[in-house]
Amino acid sequence: PAAFEDACIALRWLAEHGPPSPGSSRAKAPFTEEPARDLFVSGDSAGGGLALAVCIASPQKVRSCLRGVVGLSAWNDLTASTPSYDSRAWCAERCFGDAVNAGVTRKSGR
């Protein structure tokens, strides 16, 4: 939970102390007390799931300035209920599928 809590705090801070707009009088300051207008959040692998979770859990004040979230190889379906869990299962004969779990017997959540 520490990573999630830290990421929530960081996103809230960025929303409250966003960089000034290009025409602002404080354009030389890296951060100001002006709220952010546009925030994008991204993460890879476990960080992708964390990015999605943080954006979903953020209060409305923070979500109002979120413009997008990118989860690269994020694990989004913790129920394992999408058809790809079965259709992409490792097949040694064809050398095709999810090789990370090769040899692992699993059943989808469907």
Summary of the structure (lengths in Angstrom):
residues: 110
radius of gyration: 19.5
end to end distance: 27.7
largest distance: 64.9
contacts: 260
relative contact order: 0.14
helix: 35%
strand: 14%
